[in-house]
Amino acid sequence: MSLFNGFNISASGLTSNRMRMDVVSSNIANANTTRAQLVNGEWIPYRRKLVELSQSGVSPFQQQLQSAMNNGSTNVSGVTVSKIKDDTTPFTLSYDPYNPDSDEDGYVRLPNVDPIKEMVDLMSATRSYEANVTALNASKSMFMKALEIGK
């Protein structure tokens, strides 16, 4: 196990949670965007984006078990953003016959962004970010105490 493994894991968590916060802020900023993408001559509303996270540096369970039994170390090295995907929930319809984006029945397709869900996701990402900062500071404090022992 590397001496700086804890730093690397916390850093990957910080990077991933920063990406989550960036995607959430993009979703909130585009919550009313009805013309996000032109497809076949028709404007499509903004579609909510979701961040998918996965473990990085993970081998199958059997390899992890053998590695732990042999020398006590594993290959886990944090988390990474595996992809940013579109939310497939349907767009919401709002009756507004005077809107230039309304259809022949007077309905406007609005993005599938729910500000309440976005705020919950933002709070979750912020808390995870803070937890990684705390873990990073704890690792730093332990290293500083270890250096003081050598004086």
Secondary structure, DSSP 4 states (H G I P E B T S, - for coil): --TTHHHHHHHHHHHHHHHHHHHHHHHHHTTT-S-SEEETTEEE----EEEEEEESSPPPHHHHHHHHHHHS------EEEEEEEE--SPPEEEE-TTSTT--TTSEEEE-S--HHHHHHHHHHHHHHHHHHHHHHHHHHHHHHHHHHHT-
